[in-house]
Amino acid sequence: MTAKHPSCRAIEVDLVATATGDAEPRSAERAHRHMNTCAACREEFGRFRAVDHVARGLHVTPAPDALAQSRAGLESRLADLKQRRLAYRIFPSPLGHILVGRTEHGIALVEYLHGGTSLRASRLARTEGVEAVAGGPELERLQRDLMDYLAGRRRDLGWPLDWRLATSDFARAVLETTAAIPYGAVASYGGVARRIGKPSAVRAVAQALRWNPLPIVVPCHRVIGTSGRLTGYAGDKLDLKQQLLTVEGVQLHAARRDFSVARERMYALGEGETEYCLPTCGSIGTRSLAEVTLFASRAAAESGGFAPCGSCRPDLHPIN
């Protein structure tokens, strides 16, 4: 059997949905435009329509089991195609070209293309079980949202997420925990490991974040080493991590081939506590970052639902 042309695979969801009357106007327009130049897809569309037309009679007149099975098979195929389809858009940004991919369930992929500008540079080109199709104007809002975030004009993207590209249940637990780290805050890999109940799995946490399919929206740039150094990000792109943290107001020190968080200039929250402190309060400044979350500002801490410490009173004596 001859393999389908990529353009035919890409249009298949629109084709089936149009045949069954489930397509939105833009989807139906794409399907008809493609069929104008593709005889094979016109024939397949005709078969889909015939099955759908006859099978709709099942609601009025009982039909042979074969027709019922055909209709069920067509509906199952449409559901499967929709499930596998991922619409993407690639656009330039201050961090280089970024690909954003969306399924019917939410955003499944945010990817730095590291110098590439096309789908060939993306992991989608090597991911089985996903049908990548170029998205249209419906993805423009995502681009605007992300550009506003990178410019510091918004703190929360608020996108629904599809976790299908998480590599395991462990990886998903790491990603969901990382997604809960507030804007303008940093936690350590050891801290994330403790939060998922696996304190010895620090390296596994780092590996899961290395392959984070949703950077920025799942903010792995907010996870640092227990030494305070930024350590890895997106392979070896520490400059991207530094830029993202700087946008969020996190104070950094330049270090040899790395950056480190200026802990003495950030508010601190101990593990399991509900009040944030000045960095000089009690023993908080000497505790391991595996047990402490740091905040760039009082607003960042309080947006997470935390109150100022009643002893050191950061609300009365804020960090300059």
Buried (B, 14 or more C-beta within 10 A) or exposed (E): EEEBEEEBBBBBBBBBBBBBEBBEEEBBEBBBEBBEEBEEBBEBBEEBBEBBEBBEEBEEEEBEEEBEEBBEEBBEBBEEBBBBBBBBBBBEBEBBBBBBBBBEEBBBBBBBBEEBEEBEBBBBEEBEEBBBBEBEEEBEEBBEBBBEBBEEEBBEBEBEBBBBBBEEEBBBBBBBBBBEBBBBBBBBBBBBBBBBEBEEBBEBBBBBBEEBBBBBBBBBBBBBBBBBBBBBBBEEBBEBBBBBBBBBBBBBBEEEEBBBBBBEBBBBBBBEBEBBBBBEBBEBBEEEBBBBBBBBBBBBBBBBEBEBBEEBEBEEEEBE
